[in-house]
Amino acid sequence: MGQVVEAKIPGEAVELAGLVEIRWHSRAGQGAVTAAETLASAALREGRHVQAFPEFGPERMGAPLRAFNRVSPHPIRIHGVVEEAHVVVVVDPSLLGAVPVDANVAPTGIILVNTTQTTGEVRQRLTLNGQRVACVDATRIAVECFGLQKPNTPMLGAIARAAGLVQLESLLSEIEATFGKKFSSRVVEGNLKAVRRAYEEVSFD
């Protein structure tokens, strides 16, 4: 278990229904941990209390891993893995059927998948009990926008649209601020474009 990254910001909290828990399914090297941290930082910008932390299995490139977020308008008192996710993000579509991505999802939850398939096709591969399904071809968007098969950044845009956890502008501001410290302006602009495109192209039922 990785170390929990927890933060809060003073002042009025954004009015949400309550605690939202997110579970990420990915493979090592696809950037899910970074995406979870970016999502938390974007929510922090909006006045929410947040957690972001990974859970690794075998630490080798391509091995399945999970990461988690908690987002709340109130201080978060619980720790440990997410027992029942409100949002499940599947960064690598090969994990469908390989790991139980549809297990322990709230009945009102949403499963967001990086895939070329439709929501109807993905729904047939899952065992659902009222949960919604959202799909976006994040890998294609990443390749077209910044030339790498790194779907984590566009998945953030898809989350903003399909799950409504954070505002698009908060994500864009956070990515511009953090990526600008490490990458060229061309890379930053490519990632910002990818987030915007995924926000527009995600489909959900």
C-alpha positions as CSV (number, residue, x, y, z in Angstrom):
1,M,0.0,0.0,0.0
2,G,1.4,3.4,-0.9
3,Q,1.3,6.4,1.4
4,V,-1.9,8.3,1.6
5,V,-1.7,11.8,0.1
6,E,-4.3,13.9,2.0
7,A,-4.9,17.6,1.9
8,K,-7.5,20.2,2.6
9,I,-8.1,23.9,1.9
10,P,-9.6,26.4,4.3
11,G,-12.8,28.3,3.5
12,E,-16.2,27.3,2.3
13,A,-16.4,23.8,0.8
14,V,-18.1,23.2,-2.4
15,E,-21.6,21.8,-1.8
16,L,-21.7,18.2,-2.8
17,A,-23.9,15.4,-1.7
18,G,-21.1,13.9,0.3
19,L,-18.1,11.6,0.0
20,V,-17.3,10.3,-3.5
21,E,-14.9,7.4,-3.8
22,I,-13.0,6.5,-7.0
23,R,-11.2,3.3,-8.0
24,W,-8.7,3.3,-10.8
25,H,-7.8,0.1,-12.7
26,S,-4.7,0.3,-14.8
27,R,-1.3,-1.3,-15.7
28,A,2.0,-0.1,-14.3
29,G,3.4,2.6,-16.5
30,Q,0.1,3.9,-17.8
31,G,0.0,6.9,-15.4
32,A,-3.0,6.1,-13.3
33,V,-1.3,7.1,-10.1
34,T,-0.4,10.4,-11.6
35,A,-3.9,10.9,-12.9
36,A,-5.4,10.1,-9.5
37,E,-3.1,12.7,-7.9
38,T,-4.0,15.3,-10.6
39,L,-7.7,14.7,-10.0
40,A,-7.2,15.2,-6.3
41,S,-5.3,18.4,-6.9
42,A,-8.0,19.7,-9.2
43,A,-10.7,19.0,-6.6
44,L,-8.5,20.7,-4.0
45,R,-8.6,23.8,-6.2
46,E,-12.3,23.8,-5.8
47,G,-12.3,23.7,-2.1
48,R,-12.8,19.9,-1.6
49,H,-11.0,17.6,0.9
50,V,-9.2,14.9,-1.0
51,Q,-7.2,11.7,-0.8
52,A,-5.1,10.0,-3.6
53,F,-3.2,6.8,-3.1
54,P,-2.0,3.7,-5.0
55,E,-2.2,0.0,-4.3
56,F,0.5,-1.9,-6.1
57,G,0.7,-5.6,-6.9
58,P,3.9,-7.0,-8.4
59,E,5.9,-3.9,-9.2
60,R,6.7,-4.6,-12.8
61,M,5.9,-2.7,-16.0
62,G,2.5,-3.8,-17.3
63,A,1.3,-5.4,-14.1
64,P,-2.3,-4.6,-13.0
65,L,-2.5,-1.9,-10.3
66,R,-5.2,0.0,-8.5
67,A,-5.3,3.6,-7.4
68,F,-7.9,5.4,-5.3
69,N,-9.4,8.8,-4.7
70,R,-11.7,10.2,-2.1
71,V,-13.3,13.6,-2.6
72,S,-15.6,15.3,-0.1
73,P,-16.9,18.7,1.0
74,H,-16.0,17.7,4.5
75,P,-12.8,16.4,6.2
76,I,-12.1,12.7,5.4
77,R,-11.7,10.6,8.4
78,I,-11.4,7.2,6.8
79,H,-8.3,5.6,5.3
80,G,-7.5,2.4,3.5
81,V,-8.8,1.0,0.2
82,V,-12.1,2.0,-1.2
83,E,-14.6,-0.7,-0.3
84,E,-17.5,0.5,-2.6
85,A,-16.6,2.8,-5.5
86,H,-18.9,5.5,-6.8
87,V,-16.7,5.9,-9.9
88,V,-14.5,3.2,-11.5
89,V,-12.0,4.2,-14.1
90,V,-10.6,1.5,-16.4
91,V,-7.5,2.9,-18.1
92,D,-6.5,-0.4,-19.9
93,P,-9.4,-2.2,-21.7
94,S,-7.5,-5.5,-21.5
95,L,-8.4,-5.5,-17.8
96,L,-12.0,-6.1,-18.6
97,G,-12.5,-9.8,-17.8
98,A,-9.0,-10.1,-16.4
99,V,-9.7,-8.4,-13.1
100,P,-13.2,-7.7,-11.5
101,V,-13.5,-4.1,-12.4
102,D,-17.3,-4.3,-11.9
103,A,-17.0,-5.6,-8.3
104,N,-18.0,-3.5,-5.3
105,V,-19.5,-0.6,-7.3
106,A,-22.3,1.5,-5.8
107,P,-25.7,0.9,-7.5
108,T,-25.7,4.5,-8.5
109,G,-22.1,4.4,-9.7
110,I,-20.5,4.8,-13.1
111,I,-17.8,2.7,-14.8
112,L,-15.7,4.7,-17.3
113,V,-13.6,2.6,-19.7
114,N,-10.9,3.6,-22.2
115,T,-12.1,1.6,-25.2
116,T,-13.0,1.7,-28.9
117,Q,-16.2,-0.2,-28.0
118,T,-19.6,1.4,-27.5
119,T,-21.3,1.6,-24.1
120,G,-23.7,-1.2,-25.1
121,E,-20.8,-3.5,-26.0
122,V,-19.0,-2.8,-22.8
123,R,-22.1,-3.3,-20.8
124,Q,-22.4,-6.8,-22.1
125,R,-19.0,-7.6,-20.7
126,L,-19.8,-6.4,-17.2
127,T,-22.1,-7.6,-14.4
128,L,-24.1,-4.6,-13.5
129,N,-26.9,-3.7,-11.1
130,G,-28.1,-0.3,-12.2
131,Q,-24.6,1.3,-12.7
132,R,-24.0,3.5,-15.7
133,V,-21.3,2.9,-18.3
134,A,-19.2,5.6,-20.0
135,C,-16.7,5.0,-22.8
136,V,-13.9,7.1,-24.5
137,D,-11.1,6.1,-26.8
138,A,-8.5,7.8,-24.7
139,T,-5.5,6.0,-26.2
140,R,-6.4,7.3,-29.7
141,I,-6.9,10.8,-28.3
142,A,-3.5,10.7,-26.6
143,V,-1.7,9.5,-29.7
144,E,-3.3,12.2,-31.9
145,C,-2.8,15.0,-29.4
146,F,0.7,14.4,-28.0
147,G,2.0,11.3,-29.8
148,L,2.1,8.8,-26.9
149,Q,0.0,5.9,-25.9
150,K,-0.7,7.5,-22.5
151,P,-4.4,7.5,-21.9
152,N,-4.3,8.8,-18.3
153,T,-4.5,12.5,-19.2
154,P,-7.5,12.3,-21.5
155,M,-9.3,10.0,-19.0
156,L,-9.3,13.0,-16.6
157,G,-11.4,15.0,-19.2
158,A,-13.8,12.0,-19.5
159,I,-14.2,11.9,-15.7
160,A,-15.0,15.5,-15.6
161,R,-17.8,15.1,-18.2
162,A,-19.2,11.7,-17.3
163,A,-19.0,11.8,-13.5
164,G,-19.1,15.5,-12.9
165,L,-16.5,15.4,-10.1
166,V,-14.6,18.5,-11.0
167,Q,-14.9,21.4,-13.4
168,L,-13.0,21.1,-16.7
169,E,-11.3,24.4,-16.1
170,S,-10.0,23.2,-12.7
171,L,-8.4,20.2,-14.5
172,L,-6.9,22.3,-17.2
173,S,-5.4,24.7,-14.7
174,E,-3.9,21.9,-12.6
175,I,-2.4,20.2,-15.6
176,E,-1.0,23.4,-17.0
177,A,0.6,24.3,-13.6
178,T,2.1,20.9,-12.8
179,F,3.1,19.7,-16.3
180,G,4.5,23.1,-17.1
181,K,7.2,22.5,-14.5
182,K,8.4,19.3,-16.2
183,F,7.6,19.4,-19.9
184,S,7.9,21.6,-22.9
185,S,5.0,23.9,-23.9
186,R,4.3,21.7,-26.9
187,V,3.7,18.7,-24.6
188,V,1.6,20.7,-22.2
189,E,-0.6,22.0,-24.9
190,G,-1.0,18.5,-26.3
191,N,-2.2,17.2,-23.0
192,L,-4.6,20.1,-22.5
193,K,-6.0,19.4,-26.0
194,A,-6.4,15.7,-25.1
195,V,-8.3,16.5,-21.9
196,R,-10.7,18.8,-23.8
197,R,-11.2,16.3,-26.6
198,A,-12.0,13.4,-24.1
199,Y,-14.4,15.7,-22.3
200,E,-16.3,16.3,-25.6
201,E,-16.0,12.7,-27.0
202,V,-16.9,10.6,-24.0
203,S,-20.2,8.8,-24.4
204,F,-22.3,7.5,-21.5
205,D,-25.7,5.8,-21.0
